[in-house]
Amino acid sequence: MNMNPRILILTESYGNGHVQASKALQQQFLKQGVDNVKIVNLMKEGHPFIHLLTASLINKSTTSSRLGLDYYGWSYYLTRDTKRTALFQRSMTYLGQKKLKELIHQERPDVVVNTFPFGASPEVCSSLGITNFTVLTDYALHASWLHPKVDKYYVATEELKRQIIFKGFSKERVEVTGIPLRQEFSKGPDAQQIQHKKMILIMASDQGVISYLEELLHGLVGVSQCQIVVVCGRNNEKIKLRLEEHFAAYTDVTILGFVDNMHEWMSRATCIVTKAGGLTLTEAIALQLPIFIYKPYAGQEKENALYLSSRGVASVSSNMGELTKKINEFMTHPRLYDEVRERMIGLQHHQAASHIVNDILQRIHQQVPISI
């Protein structure tokens, strides 16, 4: 039995969700006394130029998709059911192998955990006798996540488990745990933090949201006795200053930059307007915060939005008039707020990070040490 195992978590910064899931797992390992935990952005460390290029293409796709040139969405759906035709995925597998082997020989991990679908990881780990775990960070399945040599999957929903089993994996290799969240989100909503005055929280860290933000704010400032809080996030100082100047006369509009207490703002809000990233949506569900999504990007974000919409906890709009109308109706009918929050309870998986970490540690304790 290894009493102080070494954990290697592989992630990628295409969006913030994979990184946040990794940090949530690291936080939980440390809480349980495992201090040899390292998070590595595999492509960024192994191939910085290619990482920069692909990250730029993905970021620009969010803007070009609004203009009808949605190359990321086209690629996502073209390769959704068969990763063997995905040039990007094959490239990621090939490019990551050398760096991962170097990392494994350097770090000597007992297990490797993926929060991004690196094909290199199960290939390399299997060849070296290292157990490999994969944590899905979305509510939709893409073929890039599937690899016959992944030892175990942790997923958000029973639907995802059934889909993976249908692809030929045994049920013992797939567990429904929910998506791991940082500890500040794992306690659920704090009733004492909920304000009497209604609040609309708008996440504006994404360039696509910024493109229609002023129009959205003008459509919402008329909501009676309602505060509007906009979080611009990192690297959006110009947008923040412009919005502050433009809405200076509106006392119920607050413009923020980066905040490190997002869980507190979400706990105080009545609803949130956000893009459909898996982590943000899971955080909202954990805090029973009704969700509004505007024109989700094709790919996993659209699939996330459609899934949560089908479960009655997220509202998806295709035009600005529809979005502002839905939010206005929601804010003026308390019954809708209570109904959505009640449905969110059925989707919650409390302590997902704890369940995943406990399962991984149990697996480690059952292993026979293998020399690398």
Long-range contacts (C-beta under 8 A, 24 or more apart in sequence): 1-365, 2-110, 2-364, 2-365, 2-367, 2-369, 4-34, 4-35, 4-36, 5-34, 5-36, 5-110, 5-111, 5-361, 5-364, 6-36, 6-37, 6-38, 6-107, 6-108, 6-109, 6-110, 7-34, 7-36, 7-37, 7-38, 7-109, 7-110, 7-111, 7-113, 7-360, 8-38, 8-40, 8-103, 8-104, 8-107, 8-109, 8-111, 8-112, 8-113, 9-37, 9-38, 9-39, 9-40, 9-112, 9-113, 9-114, 9-115, 10-40, 10-42, 10-100, 10-112, 10-113, 10-114, 10-115, 10-116, 10-118, 10-121, 11-39, 11-40, 11-41, 11-42, 11-114, 11-115, 11-116, 12-41, 12-42, 12-43, 12-44, 12-115, 12-116, 12-118, 13-41, 13-44, 13-55, 14-54, 14-55, 14-58, 14-116, 15-58, 15-277, 16-277, 16-279, 17-137, 17-138, 17-277, 17-278, 17-279, 17-280, 18-115, 18-116, 18-137, 19-115, 20-181, 20-182, 20-279, 21-115, 21-135, 21-137, 21-179, 21-180, 21-279, 22-113, 22-115, 23-182, 24-180, 24-181, 24-182, 24-183, 24-353, 25-113, 25-115, 25-135, 25-180, 25-353, 25-356, 25-357, 27-182, 27-183, 27-353, 28-180, 28-183, 28-353, 28-354, 28-356, 28-357, 29-357, 31-183, 32-357, 32-358, 32-361, 34-357, 34-361, 38-107, 38-109, 40-103, 42-96, 42-99, 42-100, 42-103, 42-116, 42-118, 42-120, 42-121, 43-92, 43-95, 43-96, 45-99, 46-95, 46-96, 46-98, 46-99, 46-100, 47-95, 47-99, 50-95, 54-88, 59-207, 61-297, 62-206, 62-207, 62-208, 62-297, 63-207, 63-208, 63-211, 65-208, 65-297, 65-298, 66-208, 66-211, 66-295, 70-297, 70-298, 72-297, 72-298, 72-299, 73-297, 73-298, 73-299, 73-302, 74-298, 76-142, 76-298, 76-299, 76-300, 77-298, 77-299, 79-142, 79-143, 79-144, 80-142, 80-143, 81-143, 82-143, 83-119, 83-142, 83-143, 83-144, 83-146, 86-143, 86-144, 89-117, 89-119, 89-144, 90-119, 92-117, 92-118, 92-119, 92-120, 93-118, 93-119, 93-120, 93-123, 94-120, 95-120, 96-120, 96-121, 97-123, 97-124, 100-124, 101-128, 104-128, 104-130, 104-372, 105-372, 108-372, 110-364, 110-367, 111-360, 111-363, 111-364, 113-360, 114-150, 117-142, 117-144, 117-145, 117-147, 119-144, 119-147, 122-147, 122-148, 122-149, 122-150, 122-151, 123-147, 123-149, 125-149, 128-370, 128-372, 129-370, 129-372, 130-370, 130-372, 131-363, 131-364, 131-367, 133-356, 133-360, 135-179, 135-180, 135-356, 136-160, 136-179, 137-179, 137-278, 137-279, 138-278, 138-300, 138-303, 138-304, 139-278, 139-281, 139-303, 139-304, 139-307, 139-308, 140-300, 140-303, 140-304, 140-307, 142-300, 151-363, 152-359, 152-363, 154-180, 154-352, 154-356, 154-359, 156-278, 156-282, 156-349, 157-307, 157-347, 159-307, 175-355, 175-359, 176-349, 177-349, 177-352, 177-355, 177-356, 177-359, 178-282, 178-348, 178-349, 178-350, 178-352, 178-355, 179-278, 179-279, 179-282, 179-349, 179-352, 180-352, 180-353, 180-356, 181-279, 181-282, 181-283, 181-286, 181-352, 181-353, 182-263, 182-353, 183-353, 184-263, 185-263, 185-283, 185-286, 185-287, 186-286, 186-350, 186-351, 186-352, 186-353, 186-354, 188-286, 188-287, 188-288, 188-348, 188-350, 189-267, 189-287, 189-288, 189-289, 190-267, 193-264, 193-267, 193-268, 194-267, 194-268, 195-227, 195-268, 197-225, 197-226, 197-227, 198-223, 198-225, 198-226, 198-227, 198-270, 198-331, 199-226, 199-227, 199-228, 199-229, 199-268, 199-269, 199-270, 200-226, 200-227, 200-228, 200-229, 200-269, 200-270, 200-271, 200-272, 200-273, 200-327, 200-331, 201-229, 201-231, 201-265, 201-266, 201-269, 201-271, 201-272, 201-273, 201-289, 202-228, 202-229, 202-230, 202-231, 202-272, 202-273, 202-274, 203-231, 203-233, 203-272, 203-273, 203-274, 203-275, 203-280, 204-230, 204-231, 204-232, 204-233, 204-236, 204-239, 205-231, 205-232, 205-233, 205-234, 205-236, 206-275, 208-275, 208-295, 208-297, 209-275, 209-294, 210-236, 210-239, 212-294, 212-320, 213-239, 213-243, 214-243, 214-246, 215-320, 216-273, 216-294, 216-320, 216-323, 216-324, 217-243, 217-247, 217-253, 219-320, 219-321, 219-323, 219-324, 220-324, 220-327, 220-328, 221-247, 221-250, 221-252, 221-253, 222-328, 223-327, 223-328, 223-331, 223-332, 224-332, 226-252, 226-270, 226-331, 227-252, 227-253, 227-254, 228-252, 228-253, 228-254, 229-254, 229-256, 229-265, 229-269, 230-254, 230-255, 230-256, 231-256, 231-257, 231-258, 231-259, 231-262, 231-265, 232-256, 232-257, 232-258, 233-257, 233-258, 234-258, 263-287, 270-331, 270-337, 271-327, 271-330, 271-331, 271-337, 273-323, 273-327, 275-301, 276-301, 276-302, 276-304, 276-305, 276-308, 276-314, 277-301, 277-304, 278-304, 281-308, 281-314, 285-313, 285-344, 285-347, 285-348, 286-348, 286-350, 288-341, 288-344, 288-345, 289-344, 290-314, 290-315, 290-330, 290-336, 290-337, 290-340, 290-341, 290-344, 291-315, 292-317, 292-323, 292-326, 292-327, 292-330, 293-317, 294-320, 294-323, 308-347, 311-343, 311-346, 311-347, 312-339, 312-340, 312-343, 313-340, 313-343, 313-344, 313-347
